[in-house]
């Protein structure tokens, strides 16, 4: 087809180009093969590099495991600690320990030391026997154990009534939960008292394993342990086993004492030098480091002596074998002295600087001085003519008072004016009037300022009788039950203005989004603690510094595995004497501290009430905290964990079944660390496990707010006569004779669309005006504001965002920042 509509294509540009220029964009077959071969080589090289990297990682892990195994079984490593723990009181741990030590030492008879070096198994072992019923001893032994051997007796299945745990009694179950919280190392179970015949032995062994397997980890092995051959088999398997210990224990060096001595200090009359002798575990210890003695506190080292090993793995000559233990202990291989320039100072509290920051709240000393001045003012009495008003008395000068008092004209018809706020009548009219009403109000206001402290601490008078103690316990249990049913609700006082009673509280528009300055009105205790700008960065720096110190092999460090004697200076004599007594039943542990770990700060723990503890745990109650190797006394406050808010609500009690956050004043400890909380049970000196948890953070700026809800609930008891009550009981579901009338004091009086007149939340119009900026709400979900007071008895007009129901209740939430209580003594050794 032709014509003007015929398609005209654009001519090709290569129409006049040469052949070479036309083939420029093409690739030859040779080049294609070369490029393809290069791509294959690249892929092949990447795969080879990946295989080589995986091989290198496997070799590194294998070398690390081999190094760890050689370190644990070499002649320079510390003896492995095996803890024998009886699951019930019927288990004889003493006989098992003797059999195990004799197998290790190849000694048929005679007394054997608790630490044995076996040339046959090429291993050194320390055997500890956990005393059944002593919770503290079992906990301290479990902290240093490399292997926990649970001992079960098959006799308990037949001779005693089997409990829900089979062979485990209540104390065994309690300790097992504590061991899980601390972190279980390698575990085995020894079965004792099996029958001698092979068939009955196998059947009873299977039955025991099926009953006990659910209580222990999956890799836990069960061994019969009645004969020497059975123990021999266990030791050969234990020698080849790879031991794993909790991570928190491998972070710091520690020494389990085998001998405790005391040397008097001539310079300090009340102090002495404590000598702890034993093997050093985990890491190297520097003589310039601080150490923590479990339950006694943090101390500096006077020196460290490296002693000759009393239990070497290699065989010694006969002359050496004939040496007595005392001679070996005296022989000192090397002595390390601290450097005064590099030794870590024992700093516990921060130096108080009154000009460091502006605090609006007065200190305790200033408040005590004000109380003394107020008391002196009350002693001054002014004699005034009868009929003188308070306004007229204010114009009378002190010189007139002095002249009047000097004249000695004390008349009975005169008025005696107290210079504080009001006046009281003369001696004849005192009995017929209200005495010191204003003074009592001022005292109540001052007591109300300390409401958080006084309502959270149990009576601490040592002279309380048994009946008073029981009554105090009943009050705490009643308060705990009321807190669970009506949390945060308080009654507005009738005889005390609400604006004075709740002067420290404030309202918040939104608990989550409203701002609260963490540096505002801090208590005096905050001047004594330490804080970090970036705690995570500080912790990383401290750990890196410690690892560098250990890798440098410095002269001031004692390598792990050495038998050493620590000279701990300036230990109080009562503490040292108590440690010497405790060393008979438990090992005394001295652990090395990192930099800053002796300083006080605010620590926060994730905590949960233990399942076996039923008594209420009140805020600011004195508890003993076991954090890793460390022990200290603290008085915590409990709070919720609000993830989406920078503010957290305080809890008056530690409630069961859920986690809370416990905040305390305590020495700094770098997490992660396990937590065991002990509390003395009522009527018993032995402590009980109150709660468990772990160290969460160290942050003095964490805002914990105590919430109160102003409501007017109260119960009124109405006793009716028997005949009238029986008529009511017959008609109302057989109720008892004593009828409780539930009266709502804080109720809306009149409701008109969005407005309501509310009575009995406050008792004076001044209080209504004071709390007018705070929003109110109802239990049915309405929100509103106070518009104005009505009358003279505290009624008020409120507007809401919806129609208010007649049975609804109006509430107001107020908040105040809460702080933990500073402990009276920091360490529990003298209370053990």
ABEGO torsion letter per residue (X at the ends): XBEAABBBBBBBAAAABBAAAAAAABBBAAAAAAAAAAAAAAAAAAAAAAAAAAAAAAAAAAAAAAAAAAAAABAABBBBBBBBBBABAABBAAAAAAAAAAAAAGBABEBBBABBBBAAAGBBBBBBBBBBGBAAAAAAAAAABABBBBBBBAAAAAABBBBAAEABBAAAAAAAAAAAAAEBBBBBBBBBGBBABAAAAAAAAAAAAAAAAAABBAABBBBBBABAAAAAAAAAAAAABBBBBBAAAAABBBBBBABBBBBBBAABAABBBBBBBEBBBGBBBBAABBBBBBGAEBBBBABBBBBBBABBABBBBAAAAABBAAAAAABBABBBBBBAAABBBBBABBBBBAAABBBABBBAAAAAAAAAAAAAAAABBBBBBBGBBAAAAAABBAAAAAAAAAAGBBBAABBBBBAAABBBBBAAAAAABBBGAAAAAAAAAAAAAAAAAAAABBBABAABBAAAAAAAAAAAAAAAAAAAABBGBBBBBAABBAAAAAAABBBBABAAABBBBAABGBBAAAAABBBBABAAAAAAAAAAAAAAAAAAGBAABBBBGBBBBBBBBGBBAAAAAAAAAAAAABBBBBBBBBBGAABBBBBBBBBBBBAABABBBBBGBBBBBBBEABBBBBBBBBBBBBAABABBBBBABBBBGBBBBBBBBBBBBBOBBBBBBBBBBBGBABBBBABBEBBABBBAABBBBBBBBBBABBBBBBBBBAAAAAAAAAABGGBBABBBBBBBABBBABBBEABBBBBGABABAAAAAAAAABBBBBAAGBBBBBABBBEAAGBBBBBBABBBBAABBBBBBBBBBBBBBBBABABAAAAX
